[in-house]
Amino acid sequence: MIVVLLLPVLPLHAETNDVKPIISIIIDDMGDRQFLDERVIDLPGKVTCAFLPHATFTSRYAHKAHAHGKEVMLHMPMQPENNEKMPPFGLSLDMNKDQFITQLQAAINAVPHVRGINNHMGSLLTQFPGHMSWFMQTLKDNKSLYFVDSRTTTKTVAAFIANEYNIPVVERDIFLDASQDKNEILRQFKLLLHNARLTGSAIAIGHPYPETLEVLEKEIPKLDSLNIKLVPITSTIRHRVTRRQAWQTYSSPSRKVVKN
C-alpha cells in the first residue's frame, strides 16, 4: 500500500516568493485627547485607530481618521479584574443579556466608519464564555465586525468564542508601550518587526502617548527600506485566516490518497 500525501506549498514566512512581511499597529484610547489624536491621524501609513465610545472627540476624529485612509475600530471598555475602575459605557458581568447587547450596540453606533472592535481592559469579562457569546452574536448582527483580542489576560476565551460564531478574529502579539520609556518602546517595535519576519505578520497595540508617537513618527518611514509593509488590521486578519485555512486543508485526512 502506498500512501501519497498531497502537500500544499506554504511559506514559512511572508518573505518567501518575494512577499513582504506585514505588520498592523493599533492605537487605542483615541477620542479623549485632541492634540494627540491629531498626531495619530497624521502618522504615515495605514495605522489603525481604535476609539473609545462616547468620548469627547470620537465622532469628529473617527470621521477624520477615515478621511485620511486610517481604519477605524471601537475600543470597547470591558470589566477588568482586581476591581480596577472601568470607564463609563463599559460591559460588565452584572448586566443581563438585554442590557449587555444594548450597551454594546450603542457603543458601535457611536463610532463612525467602525470596521471592528478590540477590548479596553476586559481581563475579567473575556474569561466568561456566556458574555462573550452575547458579544460575538452582536458583532455578527452588525455585518460581521471583526474582533481583535487585546489579550489583557492569558485566560481569555474571546478568540475561541469568536471562531464558534465565524467572527474574523486575531490576537495582539506586542504591546508597544507597557512602559512609556522611549528606548523600551523602540525595543518592542523592533520585536514586532522580528516577529513579522518569522511568521509573515505581527500585530502591535499602542497608545497615544507622546513617547509612543515620537517613536512611530521616526520608525514607520523606515519600513520600506526594511522590506516590511504596514497594513490595516483587516489585511492582517485576512492573511492569518488564509494561512490557517491552508494548514487545515493540509492537515485534513482527506488530503491523503491511498493506493493499493
C-alpha positions as CSV (number, residue, x, y, z in Angstrom):
1,M,0.0,0.0,0.0
2,I,1.4,3.4,-1.0
3,V,0.2,6.5,0.9
4,V,0.6,9.7,-1.0
5,L,0.4,13.0,0.9
6,L,-0.7,16.0,-1.1
7,L,1.2,18.8,0.4
8,P,0.4,22.5,-0.4
9,V,3.2,24.9,-0.8
10,L,3.1,27.0,2.4
11,P,5.8,29.6,3.0
12,L,7.3,29.6,6.5
13,H,7.3,33.4,6.5
14,A,6.0,36.1,4.2
15,E,9.3,36.9,2.6
16,T,9.1,33.7,0.6
17,N,8.1,34.3,-3.0
18,D,9.1,38.0,-2.6
19,V,6.1,38.8,-0.4
20,K,6.9,41.4,2.3
21,P,6.2,40.6,5.9
22,I,3.3,42.7,7.2
23,I,2.6,44.5,10.5
24,S,-0.5,46.2,11.9
25,I,-0.3,48.8,14.5
26,I,-3.5,49.7,16.5
27,I,-3.5,52.9,18.6
28,D,-6.0,52.5,21.4
29,D,-7.8,55.0,23.7
30,M,-8.5,57.6,21.0
31,G,-11.2,60.2,21.3
32,D,-10.2,61.9,24.6
33,R,-7.1,63.9,23.7
34,Q,-7.5,66.3,20.8
35,F,-3.8,67.2,20.1
36,L,-2.6,63.6,20.5
37,D,-5.4,62.2,18.4
38,E,-4.4,64.6,15.6
39,R,-0.8,63.3,15.8
40,V,-2.1,59.7,15.5
41,I,-4.1,60.5,12.4
42,D,-1.1,62.3,10.9
43,L,1.2,59.2,11.3
44,P,2.4,57.9,8.0
45,G,0.9,54.7,6.7
46,K,-2.1,52.6,7.5
47,V,-2.2,52.8,11.3
48,T,-5.5,51.5,12.7
49,C,-7.3,53.9,15.1
50,A,-9.3,52.5,18.0
51,F,-11.8,55.0,19.6
52,L,-13.4,54.8,23.0
53,P,-17.2,55.1,22.7
54,H,-18.9,58.4,23.5
55,A,-15.5,60.1,24.2
56,T,-15.5,63.9,23.5
57,F,-13.7,63.8,20.1
58,T,-14.6,60.2,19.0
59,S,-17.1,61.1,16.3
60,R,-15.1,64.0,14.9
61,Y,-11.8,62.2,14.7
62,A,-13.2,58.9,13.6
63,H,-14.5,60.8,10.5
64,K,-11.1,62.4,10.1
65,A,-9.2,59.2,10.5
66,H,-11.3,57.6,7.8
67,A,-10.8,60.5,5.5
68,H,-7.0,60.1,6.0
69,G,-7.2,56.4,5.0
70,K,-6.9,55.1,8.5
71,E,-9.0,52.1,9.5
72,V,-11.4,52.8,12.4
73,M,-12.2,50.5,15.3
74,L,-14.3,50.6,18.5
75,H,-12.1,50.3,21.7
76,M,-14.8,48.7,23.9
77,P,-14.4,49.0,27.7
78,M,-14.9,45.7,29.5
79,Q,-14.8,44.7,33.1
80,P,-11.2,44.1,34.4
81,E,-10.0,42.1,37.3
82,N,-9.0,43.4,40.7
83,N,-11.9,45.9,41.0
84,E,-10.0,48.4,38.7
85,K,-12.3,51.2,37.7
86,M,-13.8,50.8,34.3
87,P,-14.6,53.8,32.1
88,P,-18.3,54.7,31.5
89,F,-20.3,52.8,28.9
90,G,-18.4,49.5,29.5
91,L,-19.6,45.9,29.6
92,S,-19.8,44.2,33.0
93,L,-20.7,40.8,34.4
94,D,-23.7,42.1,36.3
95,M,-25.6,43.0,33.1
96,N,-28.3,40.8,31.8
97,K,-28.3,39.9,28.1
98,D,-30.6,42.8,27.0
99,Q,-28.6,45.4,29.0
100,F,-25.3,44.0,27.6
101,I,-26.4,44.0,24.0
102,T,-28.0,47.4,24.3
103,Q,-24.8,48.9,25.8
104,L,-22.6,47.3,23.1
105,Q,-24.8,48.3,20.2
106,A,-24.9,51.9,21.5
107,A,-21.1,51.9,21.5
108,I,-20.9,50.5,18.0
109,N,-23.3,53.2,16.8
110,A,-21.2,55.9,18.4
111,V,-18.1,55.3,16.3
112,P,-18.5,56.3,12.6
113,H,-16.9,54.0,10.0
114,V,-16.3,51.3,12.5
115,R,-14.9,48.1,11.0
116,G,-14.1,46.1,14.1
117,I,-13.7,46.0,17.9
118,N,-11.0,45.4,20.4
119,N,-11.3,45.3,24.2
120,H,-10.2,48.1,26.6
121,M,-9.4,46.3,29.8
122,G,-11.6,43.2,29.9
123,S,-9.3,40.9,31.8
124,L,-12.3,39.6,33.7
125,L,-15.1,39.7,31.2
126,T,-13.1,38.0,28.4
127,Q,-12.9,34.9,30.6
128,F,-16.7,34.3,30.5
129,P,-18.0,32.3,27.6
130,G,-21.6,33.3,28.1
131,H,-20.9,37.0,28.0
132,M,-18.5,36.6,25.1
133,S,-21.2,34.7,23.2
134,W,-23.6,37.7,23.6
135,F,-20.7,39.9,22.4
136,M,-19.9,37.8,19.3
137,Q,-23.6,37.4,18.3
138,T,-23.9,41.2,18.4
139,L,-20.8,41.5,16.1
140,K,-22.3,39.0,13.7
141,D,-25.6,41.0,13.7
142,N,-23.5,44.1,12.7
143,K,-22.3,42.8,9.3
144,S,-19.7,40.5,10.9
145,L,-17.5,43.1,12.5
146,Y,-14.1,41.6,13.3
147,F,-12.6,41.3,16.8
148,V,-9.0,41.8,17.9
149,D,-8.4,40.3,21.4
150,S,-6.0,42.7,23.2
151,R,-5.2,39.7,25.5
152,T,-5.2,41.5,28.8
153,T,-5.3,38.1,30.3
154,T,-4.0,34.7,29.3
155,K,-7.3,33.2,30.4
156,T,-9.3,34.9,27.6
157,V,-11.7,32.7,25.7
158,A,-12.6,35.5,23.2
159,A,-10.9,34.0,20.2
160,F,-12.4,30.6,20.8
161,I,-15.9,32.0,21.1
162,A,-15.4,34.2,18.0
163,N,-14.5,31.2,16.0
164,E,-17.7,29.5,17.1
165,Y,-19.6,32.4,15.6
166,N,-17.5,32.7,12.5
167,I,-16.3,36.1,13.5
168,P,-13.0,37.2,12.0
169,V,-10.6,37.3,14.9
170,V,-6.9,37.7,15.7
171,E,-4.9,38.3,18.9
172,R,-2.4,41.0,19.8
173,D,1.2,40.0,19.6
174,I,3.0,43.0,21.1
175,F,2.2,45.8,23.5
176,L,4.4,48.7,22.3
177,D,4.2,50.9,25.4
178,A,3.5,48.9,28.6
179,S,6.5,51.1,29.6
180,Q,6.5,54.7,28.4
181,D,10.3,54.8,28.2
182,K,11.2,55.5,24.5
183,N,14.0,53.0,24.5
184,E,11.7,50.3,25.6
185,I,9.0,51.3,23.1
186,L,11.7,51.1,20.4
187,R,12.8,47.7,21.6
188,Q,9.2,46.5,21.4
189,F,8.8,48.0,17.9
190,K,11.9,46.0,16.8
191,L,10.4,42.9,18.3
192,L,7.3,43.5,16.3
193,L,9.4,43.5,13.1
194,H,11.3,40.4,14.2
195,N,8.0,38.5,14.7
196,A,6.7,39.6,11.3
197,R,9.8,38.3,9.6
198,L,9.5,35.0,11.4
199,T,5.8,34.3,10.8
200,G,4.7,36.7,8.0
201,S,2.7,39.0,10.1
202,A,2.6,40.7,13.5
203,I,0.1,42.9,15.4
204,A,1.0,45.6,17.9
205,I,-1.2,47.7,20.2
206,G,0.0,51.1,21.4
207,H,-1.5,54.3,22.9
208,P,-1.4,58.0,22.0
209,Y,1.4,58.7,24.4
210,P,3.9,61.4,23.2
211,E,6.7,58.9,23.6
212,T,5.0,56.2,21.5
213,L,4.1,58.7,18.8
214,E,7.7,60.0,18.7
215,V,9.0,56.5,18.1
216,L,6.4,55.8,15.4
217,E,6.9,59.1,13.6
218,K,10.6,58.2,13.3
219,E,10.4,54.4,12.6
220,I,7.4,54.0,10.3
221,P,9.1,55.8,7.4
222,K,11.9,53.3,7.6
223,L,9.7,50.3,6.9
224,D,10.0,50.3,3.1
225,S,13.8,50.1,3.4
226,L,13.4,47.2,5.8
227,N,11.1,45.3,3.4
228,I,8.2,45.4,5.8
229,K,4.7,46.6,5.0
230,L,2.3,48.4,7.4
231,V,-1.3,47.4,6.7
232,P,-4.7,47.9,8.2
233,I,-5.7,45.2,10.7
234,T,-8.2,43.8,8.2
235,S,-5.3,42.9,5.9
236,T,-3.6,41.0,8.7
237,I,-6.8,39.2,9.6
238,R,-7.2,38.1,6.0
239,H,-3.6,37.0,5.9
240,R,-3.9,34.9,9.0
241,V,-7.2,33.4,8.1
242,T,-5.9,32.3,4.7
243,R,-2.9,30.7,6.3
244,R,-5.0,28.9,8.9
245,Q,-7.4,27.6,6.2
246,A,-4.4,26.4,4.2
247,W,-3.0,24.5,7.1
248,Q,-6.4,23.0,8.0
249,T,-6.6,21.7,4.4
250,Y,-3.1,20.3,4.6
251,S,-3.9,18.6,7.9
252,S,-7.2,17.1,6.8
253,P,-7.3,13.3,6.4
254,S,-9.0,13.9,3.0
255,R,-5.6,15.1,1.8
256,K,-4.3,11.5,1.9
257,V,-4.6,9.4,-1.2
258,V,-4.3,5.7,-0.6
259,K,-3.3,3.3,-3.4
260,N,-3.4,-0.4,-3.1
